[in-house]
């Protein structure tokens, strides 16, 4: 089955799969706060797991001369939860690496999208 990560903000953060799933914006705002903290160096890692749907985002900085210049992201999704209404032990995962600038750009763009909805993020 093909999956895609479609990040959209329309009062909910959505992950697009065959079934529509949404995460309340309050949890998205919490993730953005944690991303800001890890970029500033105020947090050593992120382990974000919202109430629903069943997925997890883990983020860790990669250091170069004691400064984090890139980050490792791991995203795990409960395949059974996305394919049906149940839960299972089958997970789909992806690991990728990105730069500090890309993380900062994601935070900026996400904050702008939330603001355009008339919601003032923290």
C-alpha positions in Angstrom: 0.0 0.0 0.0 1.3 3.5 -0.9 1.6 6.0 1.9 2.4 9.7 1.7 3.0 12.2 4.4 0.7 15.2 3.5 1.2 17.9 6.1 -1.8 20.3 5.9 -3.3 22.6 8.5 -7.0 23.2 8.5 -7.8 23.4 12.2 -6.2 19.9 12.3 -2.9 18.5 11.3 -3.6 15.8 8.7 -1.7 12.7 7.7 -3.1 11.6 4.4 -3.6 7.9 3.9 -6.5 5.8 2.6 -8.4 6.9 5.7 -8.4 10.5 6.8 -6.8 11.0 10.2 -6.3 14.3 12.0 -4.3 15.5 15.0 -5.7 18.4 17.1 -3.7 21.6 16.5 -2.8 21.8 20.2 -0.7 18.7 19.7 0.8 20.2 16.6 1.7 23.3 18.5 3.4 21.2 21.1 5.5 19.5 18.4 6.5 22.9 17.0 7.5 24.1 20.5 9.6 21.0 20.9 11.2 21.6 17.5 12.0 25.2 18.4 13.6 24.0 21.6 15.8 21.3 19.9 17.0 23.9 17.3 17.9 26.3 20.1 19.7 23.6 22.0 17.3 23.6 24.9 16.3 20.0 24.3 18.4 17.0 23.6 15.8 14.9 21.7 12.1 14.8 20.8 9.8 11.8 21.2 6.4 13.0 20.0 3.5 10.6 20.1 0.0 12.1 19.8 -3.1 10.6 21.2 -4.5 9.6 17.7 -3.7 8.5 15.1 -1.1 6.0 16.3 2.3 7.3 15.1 5.5 8.6 16.6 8.1 11.2 15.6 11.6 11.0 17.1 14.1 13.7 16.5 17.8 13.8 17.6 20.5 16.4 16.7 23.7 15.4 15.0 26.6 17.4 16.3 29.5 18.9 14.4 32.0 20.8 16.6 29.5 20.8 19.6 26.8 22.6 17.5 23.8 20.8 16.0 23.9 21.4 12.2 21.6 18.6 11.2 19.0 16.3 12.6 17.9 12.7 12.4 14.1 12.2 12.1 12.4 8.8 12.6 8.7 8.5 11.9 6.8 5.3 12.8 3.2 4.7 11.8 0.9 1.8 13.0 0.0 0.3 9.7 -3.2 -1.4 11.1 -4.4 1.8 12.6 -4.1 3.6 9.3 -5.6 0.7 7.2 -8.5 0.1 9.6 -9.9 1.3 12.9 -7.8 -1.3 14.8 -4.3 -1.4 16.3 -1.6 -3.9 15.5 2.0 -4.7 15.8 2.9 -3.8 12.2 4.7 -0.5 11.9 6.0 1.4 8.8 8.9 3.6 9.5 11.2 6.1 7.8 14.4 7.6 8.9 15.8 10.7 7.2 18.3 13.4 7.9 17.9 17.1 7.3 19.7 20.4 8.1 19.0 22.9 10.8 17.9 25.4 8.2 15.3 23.0 6.9 13.9 22.4 10.4 13.7 26.1 11.0 12.0 26.6 7.6 9.4 23.9 8.5 8.7 25.6 11.8 8.3 29.0 10.1 6.0 27.7 7.3 3.9 25.6 9.7 3.5 28.6 12.1 2.5 30.8 9.2 -0.1 28.2 8.0 -1.6 28.0 11.5 -1.7 31.8 11.8 -3.6 32.0 8.4 -6.3 29.9 10.1 -6.8 32.7 12.6 -5.0 30.8 15.4 -2.1 32.4 17.1 0.4 29.6 17.8 2.6 29.8 20.9 
